[in-house]
Amino acid sequence: MKKCVMSAACIALMCVSQIQASSTIYDGVIESMGSVSRKEKIRSEDGKVSKVVRQIPLLKIRSQCSPYSSESVHQNIMTRSDGLYHTNNRMLSDFRSYFVDEVPVPMEEMSKILKPGMRVNTFENRAPWYFLYVELRNPQSRTGRLIEVSEGKAVLARPQHQYAKERTEMNLGTLEDGQVVHFGDRSFPPMIHEVMIPENSEVILADGQVHSVELLAEMTGKPVFYQAERVRQRVELIPEGFGAWDVVTQNDSFLGGIKQMEYSAYFVNIGEEFLQTEMNTRPLHKIESQGEKVQKVRAYDAFLLAGWHESYSSGPLKVPTYASMWNVIDGMYMNRDRSAFSFMQTTPGRHVVGTPRRGRMTSDHFRVSSELPAAWGEVISYDEESGLLTLKAPLIEGVTLSGKQTVQVQKDAEFVRLGQPVERESVLKPGTQLKVFAAHPARFFLGEAAMDSAGK
């Protein structure tokens, strides 16, 4: 039996394997990190085999929201009404792909980035853990029903689950130690988050109107998305080739030889709504043996930047969606209040990462940032004296923020690569790929629809 560096971790991993069912979907925060020892065989050039011991990072994650998980899993990953919760313990090698904001990275690079306190989300279905996504651009974002505004603070109650109201009233659940576990707010109450309200905060209504923060006190009971203040301009260096997309799109070693993530895509949204259209939804590698499968689907009208499939090049593309869509904004699952903040996903110019599962070409995970960039693209020139930076992105019809752009780089701007600080000089040079995010006050976005039972 393989030995673990942390014996408690071994026990926890065994417990997880015993309760694992068909689906485990959640976002949460890394509480702590350890490591697990694993022996591996290495064959040298002369054919000799030797054994080495590798240390695999072990993540202990406290889940905050699960839009759906199988019942045997759900009751063991959420926080109960008495405050009891279990961390979700996973080896980093369990996951099939790794994303930092919109950028896919190899496991080795991800292992250097992850730290306690970071927000992550993941998705497991029928054994494979498809991805681990870490939010580093806006880790302080929060969402939930606004339940109180007082003393310079706003209190948000975020549901831990998406089980429907009628499901709770029917008292459905599973037996555990002779007690019925009800899947509703009574047994798994909303997570409570407090956020500070700076005096210069903005309240933004669903129609885009911007109001002063005084209006917030009148909005209790409504769904709110909180975007923390950005004090300094942020300039992000995008790794060459938009990250290691070959890890995501061309990896044949996934479970059963299925190209699980073959149709992962990084694209810019063009349309303001999903389109109803007929498309072939059978992946290219299955067409020859089974023929095409034409279906009516909802689709994104988008411009492909990276990924999708090796036979596709950058350009206009319709991205078909699977019937069940999982929406993630700033690393948080938003399915409970999907309609309330749908504008964050369908805004023309929004950068989106879509991922499929089980060998499909229809995406069912869509991840976006709550912030639109102020400018993005490849560096054409930078004038040190004036601070003017000229970027060139693909010219996308229907998207204002595309093509050639000019932005002034602030003297106190922060420069990062995959969330980690980098030197200014390594970023502002021709040929590099950048995203620039402007400084802004704290923002409270008011949703269009109320969440089912959060905060009650």
N, C-alpha and C positions, 0 to 999 in steps of 0.2 A: 504493500500500500504506500502511495506517495505521501511523504511527510510535508506538513505545512510549517512555515516559520511561526505562524500564530495558531496554536491549537484550537483556540476558540473559533477562529475563522473556518477551520476544517469542519467543526461541528455545525456552524451556521450554513456552510455550503451544502452539507448533507441534508439539513432541514429544508433548504430551498428546493433541492432536487426531489424531495418527497412530496412537496405540496404543488410542484409545478404542474399546470394543466395546459390547455391549448393556447391560451392567450394571456400575456402579461404586458400591459400598456400603462406607462406612467411617466410623469416628470417629477423631479425632486431635487434635493440638495445633497452633495457629498458630505457626509458627517465626518468620516475619517478614512484613511488609506493605510493599507498594509501590503503584504506580499505573500505569495505562495511559491514554494519551491517545486520545480518540475524538471524531471530528468528527460533529456532528449538525446537521441543518437545522431552522431555526425560522421559522415563518411569522407575521408580524405581523398586526395587525388590518386594515391596509390592503392585505394580500395580498403584501407583499414578503417574499422568502425570504432569510435570512442564515444563515451558518454559524458555529457556535460550537464550541469545543473543551472537552469535559468530561473531568475526571480521574476514572476509575473505579478504586476500590480493587482491588488485586491481592493475593490471599491465597496464601501459601506454607505448606502444611499438611503436617506429618509424620503419616502415618497410624499408628495403634496397633493397630487391629483391623478386619478386614473379614470379616463373617459370610458374605458371598458377593460375589465379583466375577468377571467373565469372566476366563478364564485369561490372555489377553493383557494385561489390566489388572493382575490380581493380582500377577504377578511383578514389576511395575514400581512398585507402590505400597507393598509391604511391605519390612521390614528383613531382609536376608539374614543368613546365619550368619556371614559375614565382616564384618558391620557396615555393609555398603553399603546405602544407601537413597536414594530420590529424593523430593523434596518434590512434592506435588500442587498445581499452580498453577492457580488459577481466578480469573476476574474476578467481582466481586460481582454484576454484572449477569447472570451465567450462571444464577443461581438464580431459581426461580419464586415462592418465598415465604420469609419470614424469621421465626424464632421466637427469643425470649429467654426461657428457661425455658418457661412455658406460654403466653406472650403473643406473638401475631404482631405484627410491626411493619413499616412501610414500609422500603424499601431505604435511603432517606436517613437514617433514624434508626439503622438497623443499622450503617451506615458510620461513625457517630460513636461507636459502642459498642465495636466490635471492636478488639482489641489483641493483640500477640504474647503467647503463653503461654496464651491462652484455649482451652478445650476445645470442639470443634465436632463435629457429625456431619452427614452428608448422604447423599443417595440419588439415583443417576442410573440411568435405565432407558430404553433406546431413544431416546437423545438428550436428553430434558429432564432438567435437574437440579431435582428437585421442591422441595427446601427446603434451607436452611442453618439449623441449630439450634445455639445457643450456650448452654452451661451456666454460669450465674453463681451459682446458689445453693449448689451443692456441688461446686466444681471440684476439690477435693482427694480426692474419693472414689476408691477403687481396688477392683479385683476380680481374682481369680485363685486359683490353688492355693497354699495356705500351704506354703512349702518350708523355712522356717527361722525360728526365734525365738531371738534372742540379743542381749545387750547393749542391751536396751531398744528393739530394732527387730524388725519383722516383715517378712519378704521374701515377696512375692507374685509368682507367675509367671503372666502372662495370655496365653492363646493369641492369635496374630495372625490366626487364620482359623478356619473351621468345617469344613474338609474332614474327612471321616470317616476313622477309623483305617484301615479296609480300603483306602481310596483311597490312602493313603500307602504301605501295604504292597505294593500292586500297582505301585508306582513309575510312576504316571501322571504326565505332565508335558508340557512342550513343549520343542522344541529351540531352543536359543539359543547361538550361537557354537560349535556342535558339542557342547554339554554338555546333558545332560538336567536339566531343572528339576523337582524333586519337590515336590509341594504337601503338605508335612507339616512337623513340627517340626524335622526334620533340616536342611532348607534355610531354613525360616522359623521360627526358635525363638521361644518365648514371650518377651514383653517382661517384664523384671524391674523391679519397683517395691519400694522400701523405704519403710516408714512407721514413724514413731515410735510407741511404746507408752506413753502417759502412765500414771502409777500408778493413776489413777482410771478407767481404761478398763473398758468392759463387754464381756463375751462373751455373745452372745445366740444360743441354739440355735434350730433350726428350729421347735420347738414353742413358742417365745416365752419360755422360761426364761432368766433373766438370772443370769450368774455373774461372779465376779471375774476379773481378767485372768490370774491364775495358771493358769486352765484352758487358755489359748491354747497353751501349750507342748505340750499333749497332743493338739493338733488338726492337727499337720503332716500334709500329704497331702490335706487336705480343702479344698473350695472355700470361699472367704471373700469377703465384701463388707465393705470398710472404709469407715466413715462418720466423717470427721474431727470432732474436737471443735468444738462451737459455743460459744465463750467468752461471747458476749453475745447477748441476745435480738435477733432480727431482725424488723423490721416492714417489710413490702414494700407499697409503694403500687402498686396495679394501675391501669394507664392506663384512662381512660374507655372504656366499652364493651368492657372486657377486651382492649384493643388494636385494631389495624386489621383486624378480622375480614373486612371487606368486601374487603380486598386478597386474602384467601385464598378466600373463598366466592363472590364475585360477579365475578371477573375473567375477561372473555371473550377476553383477548388471548393466552392460552396457545397453545402450538404447535398449529397445525391447527384453531384455534377450539374445541378440546375444553376443557371446564371441568375441568381436571386436578385441582384441589384443592377442587372444589365441596362435597364432603362431609367436609372437615376439621371436626373437632368438639372442643370442650373440655367434658368432662363429669366427673361424680363417679361412681365405681363404686359400685354397690349390692350386687350379689351377690358370693359368695365363690368362684365358679367360672364358667366359660363355660357357656352354655346351648346345647343342641342344639335348633334350632327351624327352622321353615320360614318364609322371608321372600322378598318380592320384592327382588331384588338389582339390578334395572335402574334406573338413575338416572331421576329424574322427567322430565328433558328428552328422554329416549329412549322413554318409555312410549307416547306418542301414535303414533309411527311404527312401533314394533316390538312393542308390547304388553308386559305384565309378564313377568318371568322369576322364577318361584318355585323356590327351591332350599333344600336342607337346609344350614344353616350353623351355625357356632358364633357366639354373640352375647354381648355385654356387656349386662347389665341395668344401665342407667345413668340418670343425671339430667343432661340437657343444660343447660349454662350458656351456651354461645355457639357460633356456627358451625353446622355440619351443612348446612343448606340454608335459604335465605331464607323458604321456606314453612313451616318448623318454628319453634315457639316453645319457650322454656325449659320443661322438664318431663321426666317419665319417658320413657325411650326405649330401644329395643333397638338396639345398635350392631352390625351384622353384620361379621364378620371375613373377610378373604380367606384362602385355604388356606395361603399362606406368610405367616407373621407375623414381623415384625421388632420385637424388644423392646429398648427403650432405657431404662436407668435412670441418672440423673445424667449423661446425655450419652454413655453407653457402651453399645455393642451387647452384649446378653446372650444371644444365641442359642446359643452353645456350651454354656452352663450354664443354659439356660432353666428347667429344672425345679427347679434348686437354689434360686432366689430368686423363684419365681413368686408367693410370698405378698406380695411388694412390689407386685405389680400387681393382685391380686385382693382385697386388703383393702377391706372396705366403708369408704367415705369417702376412698379414694385419688383424687386429682385426676389425670386422664388427658387427654393430647392424642392423638387418633387422626387419621391422614391417609391418604388413598387415593392412587391413581395411575391414569393412563390412563383418566380419565373414569369410574371405578368409584364406587359408593357403599359398597363394602365396604372398611373400613380395613385396611391391612396394616402400618402403623407405629403402635406404641403407646409413648408416651413418658411416664414418670412420674418423680417425685422420690422418693429414698429416705426423705425426711422427710415425715411427716404434719404439717400445720399444727396449732398449739395452738388457734388460732381463726381464723376468716375470715368475710368478708362486708362489708356496708356499715356505716359508722360511724353509730351512732344517737346516742351521747353519749360525752363524755370528761370526767372529773373530774380537774382538774389536781392538786388537793390530795391525793386518795387514790390517783391514778394508775389508777383503774378505767376501762377502755374497754369499751363495750357495742357489740357488732356484731350484725347480723342477716343471716343467709344464708337461702337457700330452705330450707324445711322438707322434708327428704327422708326418707321412710319407710324404716326399716332402717339409717339412718346416724345415729350418735350425735352426731357433730360437724356439726350443721346447725341451722337455726332461730336463735333468740336465744342469744347467748353473751357471757360477761363474762370479761375477762382483765386482769391487772394489768400495766401497762407499766412496765418497769424504767427507772430513771434513766439507766443507761448503755446503753440499747438503741440499736442502729444502725437508721437509717431509709434505705431505698433505693427507687429507682424504676428498674426494668430493670437492676438491679445497680449503679446509680450513686447516690452519696450525695445525699440531699435533706434539707431542713430539717425538723425535728420539727414545727414549726407548720403546715407545708403538708400534713402527713399526718393529724394527729389532729383532724380537723374533720368535722362531719356531712356525709354524702353521699359521702365517698370510699370506695373499695373497697380492702380490706386483706387481707393474710395475715400472721399472726404465727407465728414459729417460736421455740420455747423454746430457751434455752441447754441444752447437754447434754454429757456426756463423750464421748470417742471410743468408737466402737462397732465390734465385730467380729461380723458376722452369719455364722453357720455354715450352709452350705447343706445340702440334703437329699441331693444326689447329686454324685458326683465328675465332673469334666470329663474328656473322653476321654483326652488325652495331655499335658496341660499340665505343664510342669516335668520331663518325663521326658527 
